[in-house]
Amino acid sequence: PYTMSKSINDELTATVIALEYENLQALLISATVCLINTFLADKIREMISKETAVPVSNIIISATHTHSGPNTGGAFGWGDIDEKYCSNIFIPQIINAAKEAILNLKPAKLGIGTIESYVGINRRQLKKDNKIYLGQNPYGCFDKIMTVLSFKGLDDSPIVNIIHYGAHCTAAGCNTEITRDWAGVMIDRLEKESEAVTAFFNGAEGDVGPRLPNGLTTGDISYAMELGAIAGYDAVCVYKSIKEYQYIDLKVVTDEIKIPYRPRLSLDDAERALDELEGEITVNLTGQKYKFLNDVISAYKLNLPEKKYLVLKQTIVRIGPVVFIPFAYEVFSEISLRLREYSAFPYTLCLSNTNGNFGYLPSQDQICRGGYEIEMFLSGDVQSLVDDADNYFISENLRLMEKIK
C-alpha cells in the first residue's frame, strides 16, 4: 500500500460520455484509476448531478482498474485515499469533463462490433497442492468477448468510442511508473485510428488477469506496452469491421436489489481467528481480515442485530441493443457469461468497479476452491454474502432488465 510512483509513463484520464434521448439523460464515466471508494463515488455523482442536472441515479462512474495510479480506493490494509489528488485533480477534472460532455451533445448513430480477444486469461492458477494461486489458468473460465461501440454524427464524423473487455490492468505489476497499463495503449491506438475519443470500461475482471508471456499475472511496464499493442490491434479490427450504424433509443431503470447475507461468524470463532493473526503485518488481505474480525467482535459487544439482506440501489442503462450492468465489485467471468446467455439483449455488458467498490464477487463454483479473491469475499463485511450471491445478482438484474425491453 505504500509503494510510491517515481515517474509518469502515460497520463491518467477521465472520459465522460453524455447520452440524451427525448427528455432522458445519462452519463457514462470511465476513470483510469484502480478503484473508487463507494462513499467517494457517491459524492462525485452527487456533485456532477448538481452541476449538470442529470439525476444521480443516471450517472455511472467506473474505474478501469489500473494498479499503477493514486489511491482512490482507501480500503483498510491498502493505504489511505490520496485526498490531495482527489480534491485537486480527480474530482474537479471529472466534473469538468461531465459539464463539457453535456454542453457538446449532438445527434448520433451507433455501430457495434465484437471479437474474441485473448488479452485476458483466468488468473486462478490451481497447482498440484490443490491450492489456488494468482497466476495463469489456461483451462479456467474467462469472458473473451471484446465489444466496441462506435458513435458517429449524422455526417459520419466520429464522435466517441467505447471498448468493453474484462481483465485486470496489472500487466505492469508492482512498478513505480504511473500508467493506465495495457488498456491505455489500446485506448490510444483506437483513438488514433478512428480519430475519436475512446473510453474503456472493464468487464468481468475479478478472476481474469492479463495474458503475459512470463506465465504470471504481473510483469513490468514493458509487458503492459506489449499486451496493450495486442489489445489495440483487436479493438481496431473490431472498429473497422463495423459497417452498419443505426439511430437508437436510450432507457434507464433504477431499483433496489436485495442479496442475502450468511449468518455472522460466531464470537468464539472470531476471537480465535484474531488471536491467530497476532504478530502478522496488517496490510493487504491480512489487514482486511484483521479489520473484519475486529468488526465482528465489536458487533457482538454492541449487541448489533444481524442483517438479512444487502440492499443496493442499482441502475441499468440501455443504449439500443446494448445494456450496461454496473457492479460495485470485481466480478467473476462466469457471472458475465451467464447474464449474457440469459439476457434478452444481444450486447449485455457487465461493468466491474462501478459506482463504488465492495471487493470481489465470485461465482459460487469457485468458493470451495478458496484463494485470494474468495478470502477477500468472505471478509469484506461483518457478514459476508451467501455462497450463491452470484445467482441472486443475476436474477435481480434480469428482473430489472425486463423493465427496459
N, C-alpha and C positions, 0 to 999 in steps of 0.2 A: 504493500500500500504506500510505501514511502519512496518508491523509485521516482527520481526526478528526470525530466527531459533535459537534454543538453543542446538540442538543435531542432530545427523545423525542416522536415523533408518536404512536406506539402501542407498547404493551408487547410484548416478545418472550415467547413461551410454549413450553412443552414439554408435549405431550399424550401420555399413555400409555394404551393400550387393552390390558387383560388378557383373555386368552382361555383357557377351560378346557373340555375335553371328556373325560369319563371320567378317566383319570389323566394326561392330556396338558395341559401349559400352554405358552403362548407370550405374548410381549409385542410389540406394535407401537408404536413410539415415533416421534413427529413433533416435531422441534425446529426452531423458526423462526430458523435461522442459515443462513449460506451453504454452508459445507462443514464436515465433521468429519474432522479428520486421522485416518488409519487407526489409528495407534497409540492415539490418544485414544479413538476409537470402541471399540476392543478393550478398553481399560482400563475404560471406562464399563460396557460389557456384563458384564465380569467382576465389577465392583463390585455391579452390580444383581443378578447371579446369586447372589452371596454373601448379599445382603440378602433375597432373595425365594425362593431355591431353584429358580428357573426356570433350566433349562440355558442356558449361554451361547449355544449354537447356536440356541436358540429365541427369542433376543432380537434384534429388528430395530430399528435406530435410523437414522432417515432425516432429512436436512436439507432444508428447503423451498426453500433456495437464494436467500433474500433477499440482496441485495448491500448492505444497509443495517444491518449489525449488527456486533458484535465479531468479531474474527478468531479463529476456531476451526479454521482450515484449516492455516495455517502453512507453505504451500508456498514454496519458495525464489523470491524475487522479488516475493512478495506480502505480505511482512511476517511478523513472528513471531506465534505464538499469544499471545493475551491470557491469560497464565497466571493473573493475579489474578481475572479474570472467570470463567475455567473452574473455578478452585479454590473460589472463594467463592460463586458463584451457579450457574453452568451445571451442573456435576456434582452438587452437593448437591440442587438442585431436581429434576433428572431422577430421581435415586434416590428422593427423597421421593414424587414422583408415581407411580413404579413400585410402591412399597410400598403406597401408598393404593389404587392400582388393584387389586392382588391382594387387599387386605382388603375391597374392595367388590364382589367378584364376585357376580353374580345371574343367574338364568335369563333367557335372551334368545332372541328370534327375529329373523330378518334379512329386510329388504326391500331390493331393488336396483332402481336406475333409471339410465338413460343419456340423454344428449342430445348433439347435435352443437353444440359451442361454438366460437365464433370469437374467443375471448380471445387465442389464440396465432396466430402466423404464422411461417413459415420465415424465419430471420434471415440466411441466407447469400445476400446480395444479389450477383448476378452483373452487373457493369457492362460497358459496351461495350468496355472494355480487356481483357475476358475474364478479369478477376480477381475473386475473392470478397472482399467487404467485409461487416462487421457492419452490418446494416440490415434491410430487409424484402424478401422474395422471394415475391410473391403467387402464383407458379406452382410454388413449391417444396413439398416433402413436409412434412406435419406431421400429428400424430395429433389429430383434432378431437373425439374421444370424451371427454366428461366423465362419470365414473361416481360415483354417490352410494350409499353403503351406509348404511342406517338400522337401528340395533339398538333394539328395544323390549322391554319386560318382558312378563310373562305377562298383565298387566292393560292392555297397550298404552301404558303410560307410556314416554316417551322415555328412552333411556339414553345413546347416543352415535351420532355420525355420522362417516363417513369420506368425504372428497371426494378423488377422484383425477383429475388432469389434468396435462398436460405443457407447461410454458412457463417460461422464465426469469422470475424475480421481479426484473426490472430496470427496471420502468416508472418508478421514481423516479430511477434512474441514479446519477450522481455527486453525490448530495445530501448534506446534513450532518445529516439527521434520522434517528434510529433508527426503523425501521419494518419491518413484515412484508411491505411492498409490497402489490401488488394482492391477493394471497392473503389478507392479513389482513382486508380489507374483506369479502371473500367468506365467510371463516370466521365473522366476527361476524354477518353477515346471516343465515346459515343457523342459527346458534345462537339468534338472537332469534326466528326464525320457527318453529323446531322445539322450542325450549326444551330442547335437548340439547347437551352438549359436542361440539365438532366438531374433527376433525383433518384436516389437508391433507397428502397425500402427492404429491410432484411426480413426474410420469411421465417420458416421454422428452423432456427439455427441451434436450438437447445442441445441436440445430440449430433450436430454436424460441424466439423472443422474444415479448414482449408486443406485441399489435397496437395500436400507438399512432397517433393521428391526425397526428403530426408526420412519419410515414414512417420514423422511426428505431427503434432498439431500446432506447433510453433516453430518459427525459424528466426530470420533476421530481416532487415529491410530489403535485401536483395530478393528474398523469397516473395515478399509482398509485391514487388515490382514485376517479377516473373509471372506469378499467378494472376496478377491484375491484367497483364497483357493477354493471357488466355481468356479471362472473363470478358475483357473488352472486345476481343475478336468474336466471341459468342454473341455479345449484345449487338454488335454492328451487323452480324449476319442476320439476326432476327429483325433488326430495324429495316434492313434492305429487302427482306422478304415480304414486308407489309405492302400489299397492293391496293387494299380496299379501305377507304375511310368513310365513316358514317357519322351523321348527326345523332346524338344520343341524349337521353334524359338523365336526370340526377334524382336520387331518392336517399333519404337518411332516416334511419329508425333508431330510437333510443329507448331503452327499457332496463329494468333491473334484472340481473340474473343471480341465481342462488346456487351455491355449491356447498355440499355438506362438509362439516368438519368431522374428523375422527375424535374419539374421547381424548381428553387431556392425559398426558403422561402422569403416572402416579407420583406422589410426593416422594416416596421411598426411592423409586427408580431415578427420579431427577436428582436427588441428593447424592445417590450412589454414583451416577454418571459424572456429576460435578466434581466429586472427590477424585475420580479417575483422571480428570483434566488438570489436577493440581500440578503446578510447575510447567505446564505447557505454555508456549508463546501464543497469546490470544490474538492472532491475525488470521485473515482469510477464513477458511472453513472452521478452524478451531475457535476463532473469535466469534463466529456466528453461533456455534454450539454453546460456547460459554454464555453468551447473551441469552440464548434460548432457554437453557437450563435455569439460569437465574430468574428469568421472567416467569417460568413455570412455578418455581418455588415462591416467588412473590405473589403470584395469583392465588396460591393456597393460603398464604399468610394473610392476604387481604380478603379472603373469602369471596373472591370473584366468581360469579356463575360461569359455567361452561356455555359456550355458544354452539348453536346447532348449524348455522349456515354462515358462509361468507357471502355477503351481498355486495355486488358490484354494479355500477351503472355502466352499461355497455352501449356503444354507438357503432352501427354498421353503415357504411357508405356504399351505395351502388351507383356506378357510372356506366349506364347502358348494361352490357352483359358482364361487367366486372364488379366484383364485390370485395371490399376491403374489410377484413375482420381483425380489429385490434386486440392484442393480448398484452397485459402488463406483466408478461412472463417471457422467459426464454423457452419457447415451445418446442417440444419434440416433434420430429418429422412425421411420425405416424398420424398425429392429430391433423396436420395439414392434409395429408393424403386422404384420410377418411372424410374430412369436411368437403374436399373437392369431389370425392366419389358420391357423397350423399346430396350435394348441393344441386339446386335447380339451375344454377348459373354456370356457364362454361368456364369462366375465369374466376375462381374463388381463391382469394389471396389472403393468407394469414400474415399478420404483422407482429413480430416479436418486439419486446421492449417498447411498447407503445402506450402512451398516457400513463406512464409510471413504470414501476418495477417491483414485483413481489418475489423474484427469484425464478426457479425452474418449474416448468410444468411438464412432467414426464408422462409417457404413455404407461398404462397400467402394467403391460407385459414386462417393462424394464425394472420395476420396483424390486422384484425378487432378486435381481442381479446386483443391486447396490451400486456403489461407485459414487464419485464426487457429486454429480448432479442430484442423485437420489438423497444423499445425506443433506444436501442443501434444501431440497424439497421438504424433508422431514423435520428440519429445524428452522424453518422460515418464520414461524409464528408460534404463539403459546400453544395453539392447537394446529396441527397440520391438517391438510385436506385429506379426504378419504382416498384410498388407493385408486378408485375408479373416477377420480375427479376429471380425467380427460373425457370420459363419456358424458359427464354432466355438462362440461363446457361445450362439447359438440352438440348435444341435444338442445341446450339453451340457445346457442347461436343459430341452429337450424330453425328453432321456433321464431326467432327474430327475423330471419330471412324470409319467412312466409309473409311478413308484412310489407315487403318491398318488391314483391313479384310484379 
